[in-house]
Amino acid sequence: MNKSISQIIYDFIGAPLRLAVLSNEASERFGFTSITAERINNVLPLIKGELLDVGCGDNRLVRSYGNGVGVDAHDAGGGGVIVENTACLPFENGRFDTVTFLASLNHIPNRVEVIDEARRLLNDDGQVIVTMINPLLGGVGHKIWWYDEHHKRQTHKDELDGMWISDVIALMKDRGFTLAKHKRFVYGLNNAMIFKKRIGDSGKSDIAEQTIKDFGEQWTKFTDNDGYYGSLKLFEDMWAPLVDIGALKGKRVAEIGSGTGRIVNMLIEAGVAHVTAVEPSEAFTALTANTKKHGDKVERIKDTGDKLPPSGDMDYVFSFGVIHHIPEPAPALAAAFKALRPGGTVVIWVYGKEGNGLYLAFMSPLRALARVAPEFVITGLVWALYFSMELYRILCKALPLPLRKYILEIAGRLSPDKRRLVIYDQLKPAYAKYYKRGEVMELLIGAGFTDVKIHHRHGYSWTATGVKPPN
């Protein structure tokens, strides 16, 4: 249900009340859109076919949609089916087209088993819809929401206040689902995710396609790699202490996600003999223009990372700032493994979860806005954040603030236009995952690499290497 302009304004004015003070019932008595109604209004257009709502509460979603059944382990009225265990439901295989978890998956202690049950009950083209807030917001909310269920019943020790998007995606991936769509609502504070049982004919999910499109737009807008941004000095900072830059001389290497050719040019400057550059987006035009000076030292392939040729003769495969933008990175890493010679090394750099908690809480709503806003609004955000970053940089010179070393020694050495590019890069892409240390290790080990090493670069990201075992 679309809200009128007057309702949107009224809800915005009353946001502190309806988000933190009033119960759903009280919000609606005062004419506000309740948080439950926000969830339902955002999810209803996403549902298809027969619905199963797990953790249905008062069964409001099913009653609003009109075709389905709700189940819950606790009776809140509304006609839902009350079961002892939502991992064992009395329905036949493949019955449902959509299974929903509206603000419930974090409250289900045996969530792995319940997701497996949802998979059993979905038909082959079925989808799971999950809404979720992050644990920082949930932790605060569950303490101040006097009307919350935490104050009405005894909660299980394995219930969570909320879940990070990346953790939901990883959990669903492990149980055989692929993220197809992600949207934010309620001022970017809440998330709705659609997961598919299988990927479509293109082999790429909708969100993967959108992320590729986003980078195509970004890298056709920002095409040059001048100054420190494209320097060998920054290249050394990216990979140290895990990669000896001097050891690259004369090597055959590949890069997954080459963008405008920044890393390709760095690799050539470092003395490599040949680079295979893989880039799926419209940035391929800028990549070609920026690397044509190297002649046949660079081979360019316009495709996704999983299509890197399995030559088996590469000494290194690099991927800087790309793996965390791939919803399903395993095929790309498998391709890197096949491209390497025995004893060859994969080298990746990804965003880190550790050290970024406050940053993510601040940036997540802005990223949500950027994904739906027109370009002039994004440009305004970039400039506003740029001036904030400049103020923070000045303060870092006098105070031991978080990320001080990175701000002064790395970001501070970039030209102003490149600092704005870095901000734009944080706002625009449809998908970005912030990896925990263990997740990075699992990625490389799961792809078959051994002797995996990892470095916490500047306290906010991970540089990691893995070696393809000898035959």
FIKOLDO-889393 format. One line per field, with one value per residue (C-alpha): residue number from 0; residue in one letter; x, y, z. Coordinates in nm, 4 decimals. Example, Ala and Ser with C-alpha at 12.3 -4.5 7.8 and 13.67 -1.06 7.14 Angstrom:
2
nr	c(0;1)
rest	c(a;s)
u	c(1.2300;1.3670)
v	c(-0.4500;-0.1060)
w	c(0.7800;0.7140)
***
This chain:
471
nr	c(0;1;2;3;4;5;6;7;8;9;10;11;12;13;14;15;16;17;18;19;20;21;22;23;24;25;26;27;28;29;30;31;32;33;34;35;36;37;38;39;40;41;42;43;44;45;46;47;48;49;50;51;52;53;54;55;56;57;58;59;60;61;62;63;64;65;66;67;68;69;70;71;72;73;74;75;76;77;78;79;80;81;82;83;84;85;86;87;88;89;90;91;92;93;94;95;96;97;98;99;100;101;102;103;104;105;106;107;108;109;110;111;112;113;114;115;116;117;118;119;120;121;122;123;124;125;126;127;128;129;130;131;132;133;134;135;136;137;138;139;140;141;142;143;144;145;146;147;148;149;150;151;152;153;154;155;156;157;158;159;160;161;162;163;164;165;166;167;168;169;170;171;172;173;174;175;176;177;178;179;180;181;182;183;184;185;186;187;188;189;190;191;192;193;194;195;196;197;198;199;200;201;202;203;204;205;206;207;208;209;210;211;212;213;214;215;216;217;218;219;220;221;222;223;224;225;226;227;228;229;230;231;232;233;234;235;236;237;238;239;240;241;242;243;244;245;246;247;248;249;250;251;252;253;254;255;256;257;258;259;260;261;262;263;264;265;266;267;268;269;270;271;272;273;274;275;276;277;278;279;280;281;282;283;284;285;286;287;288;289;290;291;292;293;294;295;296;297;298;299;300;301;302;303;304;305;306;307;308;309;310;311;312;313;314;315;316;317;318;319;320;321;322;323;324;325;326;327;328;329;330;331;332;333;334;335;336;337;338;339;340;341;342;343;344;345;346;347;348;349;350;351;352;353;354;355;356;357;358;359;360;361;362;363;364;365;366;367;368;369;370;371;372;373;374;375;376;377;378;379;380;381;382;383;384;385;386;387;388;389;390;391;392;393;394;395;396;397;398;399;400;401;402;403;404;405;406;407;408;409;410;411;412;413;414;415;416;417;418;419;420;421;422;423;424;425;426;427;428;429;430;431;432;433;434;435;436;437;438;439;440;441;442;443;444;445;446;447;448;449;450;451;452;453;454;455;456;457;458;459;460;461;462;463;464;465;466;467;468;469;470)
rest	c(m;n;k;s;i;s;q;i;i;y;d;f;i;g;a;p;l;r;l;a;v;l;s;n;e;a;s;e;r;f;g;f;t;s;i;t;a;e;r;i;n;n;v;l;p;l;i;k;g;e;l;l;d;v;g;c;g;d;n;r;l;v;r;s;y;g;n;g;v;g;v;d;a;h;d;a;g;g;g;g;v;i;v;e;n;t;a;c;l;p;f;e;n;g;r;f;d;t;v;t;f;l;a;s;l;n;h;i;p;n;r;v;e;v;i;d;e;a;r;r;l;l;n;d;d;g;q;v;i;v;t;m;i;n;p;l;l;g;g;v;g;h;k;i;w;w;y;d;e;h;h;k;r;q;t;h;k;d;e;l;d;g;m;w;i;s;d;v;i;a;l;m;k;d;r;g;f;t;l;a;k;h;k;r;f;v;y;g;l;n;n;a;m;i;f;k;k;r;i;g;d;s;g;k;s;d;i;a;e;q;t;i;k;d;f;g;e;q;w;t;k;f;t;d;n;d;g;y;y;g;s;l;k;l;f;e;d;m;w;a;p;l;v;d;i;g;a;l;k;g;k;r;v;a;e;i;g;s;g;t;g;r;i;v;n;m;l;i;e;a;g;v;a;h;v;t;a;v;e;p;s;e;a;f;t;a;l;t;a;n;t;k;k;h;g;d;k;v;e;r;i;k;d;t;g;d;k;l;p;p;s;g;d;m;d;y;v;f;s;f;g;v;i;h;h;i;p;e;p;a;p;a;l;a;a;a;f;k;a;l;r;p;g;g;t;v;v;i;w;v;y;g;k;e;g;n;g;l;y;l;a;f;m;s;p;l;r;a;l;a;r;v;a;p;e;f;v;i;t;g;l;v;w;a;l;y;f;s;m;e;l;y;r;i;l;c;k;a;l;p;l;p;l;r;k;y;i;l;e;i;a;g;r;l;s;p;d;k;r;r;l;v;i;y;d;q;l;k;p;a;y;a;k;y;y;k;r;g;e;v;m;e;l;l;i;g;a;g;f;t;d;v;k;i;h;h;r;h;g;y;s;w;t;a;t;g;v;k;p;p;n)
u	c(0.0000;0.1500;0.1350;0.0062;0.2441;0.0671;0.1049;0.4756;0.5271;0.3213;0.5141;0.8454;0.7506;0.6377;0.9324;1.0850;0.7512;0.6597;1.0135;1.1050;0.8084;0.4669;0.3489;0.2035;-0.1495;-0.0762;0.0974;-0.2070;-0.4428;-0.2490;-0.2692;0.0934;0.2012;0.3163;0.6428;0.4485;0.2442;0.5667;0.6982;0.3766;0.3394;0.6932;0.6650;0.3162;0.4209;0.7044;0.4901;0.3805;0.1529;0.0652;0.2279;0.3721;0.4541;0.6879;0.6718;0.3418;0.2472;-0.1098;-0.1148;-0.1624;0.0502;-0.1493;-0.4788;-0.3664;-0.2422;-0.5364;-0.3765;-0.1681;-0.1094;0.0845;0.2663;0.4135;0.5324;0.3452;-0.0232;-0.0816;-0.4280;-0.5282;-0.5769;-0.2177;-0.1352;0.0374;0.3142;0.5676;0.8564;0.8585;1.1257;0.8630;0.5552;0.2524;0.2627;0.3612;0.6829;0.6856;0.3470;0.4354;0.5531;0.6714;0.7948;0.8325;1.0227;0.9078;1.1312;1.1291;1.4379;1.6572;1.4058;1.4166;1.6830;1.7059;1.7107;1.9202;1.6670;1.3769;1.5345;1.5851;1.2176;1.1269;1.3339;1.1470;0.8134;0.9008;0.8450;1.1386;1.0758;0.9946;1.1341;1.2061;1.1547;1.3349;1.3052;1.5750;1.7292;2.0960;2.2001;2.3071;1.9605;1.7949;1.9993;1.8931;1.5362;1.4693;1.5786;1.3632;1.0562;0.8538;0.5844;0.8304;0.7869;1.1131;0.9129;0.6144;0.7679;1.0838;1.3273;1.5652;1.9404;1.9980;1.7579;1.9281;1.8423;1.9002;2.1333;2.3754;2.2694;2.5895;2.5166;2.1647;2.2994;2.5706;2.3191;2.0795;2.3630;2.4747;2.1213;2.0969;1.9542;2.0827;2.0134;1.8060;1.7033;1.7696;1.5816;1.5789;1.2808;1.1910;1.4639;1.7145;1.6975;1.5199;1.5957;1.3882;1.5737;1.4435;1.6221;1.5699;1.6060;1.7965;1.9594;1.7938;1.9091;2.1711;2.3629;2.3695;2.1236;1.9428;2.1538;2.4757;2.3585;2.2667;2.6051;2.7823;2.5629;2.6382;3.0123;2.9745;2.8103;3.0698;3.3751;3.2451;3.2036;3.5435;3.7863;4.1348;4.3753;4.6122;4.8332;4.8780;4.5518;4.7241;5.0752;5.3027;5.3387;4.9680;4.9960;5.2624;5.0401;4.7497;4.9346;5.2035;5.3151;5.1835;5.3161;5.6733;5.6297;5.9793;5.8823;5.6256;5.8889;5.8503;5.5382;5.2140;4.9191;4.5451;4.3074;3.9402;3.7398;3.9799;3.7505;3.9309;4.2665;4.4152;4.5578;4.6557;4.8744;5.0243;5.1073;5.2793;5.4773;5.5776;5.7343;5.4947;5.5335;5.1632;4.8229;4.4883;4.2289;3.8691;3.5923;3.2182;3.0827;3.0741;3.3980;3.5595;3.5792;3.7832;3.9919;4.0819;4.1660;4.3768;4.5809;4.6229;4.9676;5.0934;5.0245;5.0163;5.1287;4.7594;4.4795;4.1321;3.8227;3.4748;3.3119;3.2590;3.5366;3.4082;3.4884;3.8627;4.0219;4.1455;4.4943;4.6745;4.9835;4.9276;5.1734;4.9272;4.5581;4.4698;4.1318;4.1279;3.7981;3.5852;3.5120;3.3036;3.0788;3.0042;2.7017;2.8288;3.2116;3.2895;3.2769;3.5187;3.7638;3.7261;3.8176;4.1211;4.2275;4.2050;4.3928;4.6889;4.9831;5.0589;5.2246;5.0597;4.9073;4.5661;4.5655;4.2447;4.1472;3.7996;3.6091;3.6354;3.3504;3.5884;3.6697;3.3764;3.0800;3.0223;3.0999;2.8388;2.5751;2.6342;2.6688;2.4003;2.1048;2.2969;2.3745;2.0088;1.9167;2.1855;2.0481;1.7132;1.8063;1.8642;2.2232;2.2078;2.1124;2.4033;2.6357;2.5098;2.5699;2.9225;3.0052;2.8504;3.0466;3.3609;3.3510;3.2793;3.5775;3.7982;3.6978;3.7674;4.1093;4.1951;4.0873;4.2966;4.6081;4.5506;4.3562;4.4011;4.0691;3.9599;4.1246;4.3680;4.6570;4.4475;4.2949;4.6295;4.8635;4.6348;4.3166;4.5002;4.7482;4.4721;4.3725;4.0364;3.8603;3.9868;3.8679;3.5233;3.5515;3.6207;3.3050;3.0998;3.2340;3.1022;2.7540;2.6644;2.7017;2.3888;2.5785;2.8677;2.9628;3.1862;3.3792;3.4824;3.8332;3.7104;3.4866;3.7820;3.9786;3.6833;3.6470;4.0018;4.0219;3.6855;3.8215;4.1073;4.3874;4.6429;4.8919;4.6255;4.7576;4.5616;4.6456;4.4134;4.4974;4.4723;4.2260;3.9288;3.9884;4.1475;4.4285;4.4611;4.6647;4.6345;4.8499;4.7362;4.8865;5.1550;5.0375)
v	c(0.0000;0.3332;0.6102;0.9559;1.2514;1.3808;1.0424;1.0288;1.3750;1.2907;0.9647;1.1477;1.4115;1.1397;0.9090;0.9357;0.8369;0.5501;0.4091;0.4256;0.4956;0.3918;0.0348;-0.0675;-0.0244;0.3176;0.4345;0.3485;0.5141;0.8370;0.7963;0.6930;0.3993;0.1379;-0.0491;-0.3720;-0.1971;-0.0646;-0.4204;-0.5525;-0.2643;-0.3204;-0.6992;-0.7402;-0.6303;-0.8859;-1.1911;-1.4279;-1.7334;-1.9222;-1.7817;-1.9459;-1.6905;-1.8348;-1.6578;-1.5056;-1.3499;-1.2248;-1.3509;-0.9994;-1.0555;-1.3600;-1.1860;-0.8835;-1.0938;-1.3351;-1.6536;-1.8575;-1.9775;-1.8478;-2.0609;-1.9737;-2.1446;-1.8854;-1.8000;-1.4282;-1.4762;-1.4065;-1.7641;-1.8760;-2.2457;-2.3040;-2.5646;-2.6922;-2.6619;-2.4565;-2.6922;-2.9688;-2.8393;-3.0428;-2.9466;-3.1372;-3.0807;-2.7910;-2.6534;-2.2860;-2.0137;-1.7721;-1.8212;-1.5104;-1.4377;-1.0913;-0.9815;-1.3431;-1.5259;-1.3782;-1.4989;-1.8606;-2.0531;-2.3447;-2.1175;-2.3534;-2.6351;-2.3959;-2.2624;-2.6204;-2.6833;-2.3712;-2.5044;-2.8351;-2.6585;-2.4238;-2.5192;-2.4994;-2.1349;-2.0388;-1.7497;-1.6640;-1.3069;-1.1981;-0.8621;-0.7801;-0.4962;-0.5006;-0.6107;-0.2608;-0.1160;-0.4316;-0.4278;-0.0718;-0.1281;-0.4381;-0.2502;0.0586;-0.1013;-0.1530;-0.3353;-0.5775;-0.9561;-0.9736;-0.8228;-1.0568;-1.4037;-1.5882;-1.5678;-1.8429;-1.7932;-1.8374;-1.5611;-1.2531;-0.8835;-0.8584;-0.9837;-0.8174;-0.8407;-1.0254;-1.2849;-1.3427;-1.3802;-1.6222;-1.8298;-1.8508;-1.9279;-2.2189;-2.3608;-2.3423;-1.9955;-1.7042;-1.3387;-1.1977;-0.8577;-0.6341;-0.3172;-0.0926;0.0770;0.2926;0.5499;0.2768;0.1212;-0.1998;-0.4487;-0.6729;-0.9496;-1.1914;-1.5252;-1.7698;-2.1471;-2.1322;-1.8719;-1.7747;-1.8637;-1.5873;-1.7576;-1.4308;-1.2997;-0.9687;-0.7996;-0.9199;-0.7768;-0.4466;-0.4248;-0.4751;-0.2038;0.0312;-0.0078;0.0425;0.3779;0.4669;0.3867;0.5630;0.8721;0.8438;0.7175;0.8398;0.6963;0.9872;1.0725;0.8671;0.6856;0.5037;0.4877;0.1948;0.3327;0.2745;-0.0642;-0.1667;-0.0519;-0.2603;-0.5901;-0.5539;-0.7421;-1.0510;-0.9855;-0.8947;-0.6454;-0.7209;-1.0856;-0.9859;-0.9052;-1.1275;-1.3032;-1.3876;-1.2542;-1.2010;-0.9561;-1.0198;-0.6958;-0.4570;-0.1523;0.1301;-0.0481;0.1081;-0.2174;-0.3385;-0.0318;-0.0791;-0.4419;-0.3438;-0.0765;-0.3439;-0.5383;-0.8246;-0.9843;-1.0175;-0.9320;-1.0908;-0.8295;-0.9407;-0.6768;-0.7405;-0.3841;-0.0934;0.0189;-0.2127;0.0854;0.2870;-0.0211;-0.0554;0.3134;0.3257;0.0110;0.0109;0.1721;-0.1618;-0.3404;-0.7191;-0.7233;-0.6891;-0.9211;-0.7834;-1.0029;-0.8491;-1.1026;-1.1933;-1.3327;-1.6890;-1.6821;-1.6296;-1.8832;-2.2006;-2.1692;-2.3214;-2.1065;-1.7904;-1.7035;-1.4709;-1.3847;-1.0516;-0.9090;-0.5734;-0.4491;-0.6805;-1.0057;-0.8195;-0.6922;-1.0437;-1.2041;-1.5540;-1.5284;-1.9034;-1.9472;-1.6554;-1.8007;-2.1443;-1.9853;-1.8215;-2.1620;-2.3182;-2.0289;-2.0585;-2.2900;-2.5306;-2.3138;-1.9986;-1.7425;-1.5769;-1.2298;-1.0546;-0.7404;-0.7077;-0.4837;-0.5979;-0.6326;-0.5899;-0.2242;-0.0909;-0.1153;0.2576;0.3332;0.0827;0.2160;0.5651;0.4759;0.2079;0.4527;0.6773;0.3838;0.2883;0.6413;0.6448;0.3283;0.4906;0.8591;1.0519;1.1296;1.4935;1.3758;1.1293;1.4085;1.6247;1.3411;1.2936;1.6612;1.6671;1.3587;1.4980;1.8118;1.5937;1.3772;1.6864;1.8012;1.4522;1.4564;1.7840;1.6404;1.3275;1.5438;1.6400;1.3478;0.9648;0.9009;0.5706;0.5006;0.7871;0.6175;0.5395;0.8886;1.0655;0.8306;0.6947;0.9000;1.2210;1.1612;1.1262;1.4308;1.5887;1.4410;1.0921;1.1309;1.2113;0.9049;0.6865;0.8243;0.7679;0.4118;0.3511;0.4823;0.3474;-0.0339;-0.2458;-0.5145;-0.4949;-0.7450;-0.6676;-0.9845;-1.1227;-1.2627;-1.6220;-1.5745;-1.4616;-1.7672;-1.9952;-1.8409;-1.9268;-2.2621;-2.3598;-2.2844;-2.5285;-2.2889;-2.3748;-2.1721;-1.9020;-1.5818;-1.2734;-0.9173;-0.6600;-0.3637;-0.0338;-0.1935;-0.1806;-0.4335;-0.7689;-0.8532;-1.2302;-1.4755;-1.8457;-2.0913;-2.3516;-2.6797;-2.8458;-3.1402)
w	c(0.0000;-0.1079;0.1502;0.0658;0.0785;0.3879;0.5608;0.4724;0.6229;0.9332;0.9831;0.9453;1.2029;1.4412;1.3720;1.7221;1.8736;1.6437;1.6243;1.9923;2.2200;2.0906;2.0464;1.7103;1.8438;1.9928;1.6736;1.4675;1.7176;1.6679;1.2905;1.2364;1.0225;1.2744;1.2309;1.1692;0.9008;0.7424;0.7174;0.5698;0.3238;0.1962;0.1742;0.0249;-0.3282;-0.3200;-0.2436;-0.5191;-0.5176;-0.2009;0.1125;0.4246;0.6967;0.9626;1.2975;1.1962;1.5305;1.4953;1.1330;0.9976;0.6869;0.5758;0.6485;0.4477;0.1545;0.1522;0.0151;0.2549;0.6068;0.9041;1.1607;1.4986;1.8163;2.0256;2.0015;1.9414;1.7918;1.4355;1.3182;1.2701;1.3012;1.6343;1.6198;1.8684;1.6245;1.3031;1.1660;1.1430;0.9622;0.8471;0.4781;0.1660;-0.0287;-0.2737;-0.1745;-0.1324;-0.3696;-0.0989;0.2572;0.4726;0.7933;0.9018;1.1917;1.3081;1.1826;1.4571;1.7177;1.5945;1.7922;1.5445;1.2398;1.0243;1.0582;0.9987;0.6786;0.5599;0.6254;0.4267;0.1382;0.1490;0.1377;-0.1523;-0.5149;-0.7549;-0.8427;-0.4846;-0.2849;0.0766;0.2004;0.5180;0.6955;0.9465;1.1467;1.2427;1.5927;1.6998;1.6362;1.7662;2.0853;2.1620;2.0475;2.2520;2.5619;2.5094;2.3486;2.6663;2.4675;2.3020;2.3281;2.5251;2.8119;2.7641;2.7437;2.8351;2.5467;2.4358;2.4855;2.1095;2.0067;1.8616;1.8799;1.5062;1.2328;0.9949;0.6311;0.5457;0.8158;0.6823;0.3288;0.4443;0.6404;0.3475;0.1075;0.3246;0.3057;-0.0748;-0.1419;-0.3500;-0.2756;-0.5618;-0.4252;-0.1279;-0.0370;0.2669;0.4253;0.7270;0.6529;0.5681;0.9159;0.8108;0.5354;0.3099;0.1253;-0.1371;-0.1731;-0.4586;-0.4488;-0.7713;-0.9930;-1.3200;-1.6708;-1.6779;-1.3951;-1.2009;-0.9442;-0.9922;-0.7263;-0.8927;-1.2251;-1.0590;-0.8851;-1.2189;-1.3702;-1.0795;-1.1279;-1.5011;-1.4302;-1.1671;-1.3768;-1.6869;-1.4692;-1.2938;-1.5576;-1.4646;-1.2045;-1.1572;-0.8617;-0.5466;-0.6267;-0.9134;-0.7694;-0.6962;-0.3429;-0.2787;-0.4510;-0.1980;0.0894;-0.0459;-0.0367;0.2280;0.4263;0.2428;-0.1092;-0.2003;-0.4841;-0.6098;-0.6598;-0.9256;-1.1887;-1.4942;-1.3630;-1.5421;-1.3445;-1.3720;-1.2072;-1.1342;-1.1566;-1.3293;-1.3456;-1.5225;-1.5163;-1.2028;-1.0634;-1.4123;-1.4595;-1.1127;-1.1929;-1.5182;-1.3323;-1.0780;-1.3644;-1.4400;-1.7833;-1.8669;-1.7145;-1.7955;-1.6932;-1.6397;-1.6149;-1.6736;-1.6651;-1.9085;-1.7435;-1.9996;-2.2372;-1.9846;-1.9046;-2.2718;-2.3109;-1.9929;-2.0651;-2.4448;-2.4035;-2.2697;-2.5990;-2.5859;-2.2228;-2.1308;-2.2371;-2.1628;-2.1155;-2.0799;-1.8487;-1.4841;-1.2665;-1.2837;-1.6578;-1.6044;-1.8427;-1.6632;-1.8130;-1.5162;-1.5808;-1.3755;-1.0997;-0.9249;-0.9412;-0.7777;-0.6808;-0.5048;-0.3631;-0.5781;-0.3930;-0.1336;-0.4155;-0.5499;-0.3778;-0.4677;-0.4762;-0.4727;-0.8554;-0.9054;-0.6544;-0.8139;-1.1488;-0.9871;-0.8546;-1.2028;-1.3650;-1.1272;-1.1750;-0.8880;-0.6232;-0.7613;-0.5271;-0.5054;-0.3445;-0.2370;-0.0479;0.1074;0.3474;0.7088;0.9594;1.2512;1.3143;1.1096;1.3492;1.4002;1.0364;0.9167;1.1564;1.0144;0.6463;0.6034;0.5905;0.3491;0.1209;0.1239;0.0177;-0.2537;-0.4131;-0.4879;-0.5116;-0.8365;-0.9265;-0.8098;-0.4579;-0.4538;-0.5666;-0.2798;-0.0336;-0.1654;-0.1140;0.2345;0.3382;0.1766;0.3938;0.6990;0.6080;0.5722;0.9204;1.0566;0.8853;1.0586;1.3953;1.3340;1.3219;1.6841;1.8312;1.8342;1.6552;1.4949;1.1540;1.2188;1.0382;0.7304;0.7159;0.7416;0.5544;0.2814;0.2323;0.3126;0.0289;-0.2304;-0.4326;-0.3390;-0.6432;-0.5540;-0.1957;-0.3345;-0.5599;-0.2557;-0.0915;-0.4075;-0.4223;-0.0702;-0.1496;-0.4912;-0.5327;-0.4835;-0.2915;-0.0470;0.2230;0.5200;0.5974;0.9326;0.9535;0.9735;0.6699;0.4594;0.5688;0.4879;0.1405;0.0411;0.2168;0.0685;-0.2805;-0.2241;-0.1270;0.1391;0.3441;0.3816;0.5376;0.6378;0.7399;0.9040;0.6803;0.8707;1.1136;0.8742;0.5931;0.5139;0.2751;0.2291;0.0248;-0.0491;-0.2415;-0.4931;-0.3717;-0.5859;-0.7950)
***
